[in-house]
Amino acid sequence: MSPEQNAINLGITFPKKDKGYLNLCVRSGNLLLTSGHVSDMKGKLGAGLTVEQGYQAARECAVKILQSVHQTHGTLDGLRVLRLLGCVNSTGDFTDQHLVVNGASDLLHQIFGKDGDGYHARSALGYASLPTGVAVEVEAILEVIT
């Protein structure tokens, strides 16, 4: 099945969005670079939010990234995920950022294949705060391969 069909089967939709203050996904050559996409969930991991809640927040960020990529590229087909940066709003002693950001990585593996075009490089970092108090922010770089 194609990445686009995999996403649709997972219930992901691709609504048209008006241009905002910043470009959420820009193409440069064969690369698609996204802005950071934030979760609707607010709060801090290690102080009220669980790893599972953070995982879901990171997954939500990945859905938003896919919607922005789709708006720019017109499809999810013919893409390879190169890199993710996951930023986790967390306490100083919270050390499971990688488990939180797995929420984004796992979704991309489901859509693009873990051993194929979804196999990506990644950083998962903890931050003392994120804009508007969101729990997670994720950005991505994808390559247009066809």
Secondary structure, DSSP 8 states (H G I E B T S, - for coil): --HHHHHHHTT---------SS-SEEEETTEEEE--EE-S-BS-BTTTB-HHHHHHHHHHHHHHHHHHHHHHHS-STTEEEEEEEEEEEB-TT---HHHHHHHHHHHHHHHHIIIIIT--EEEEEEES--GGGBSEEEEEEEEE--
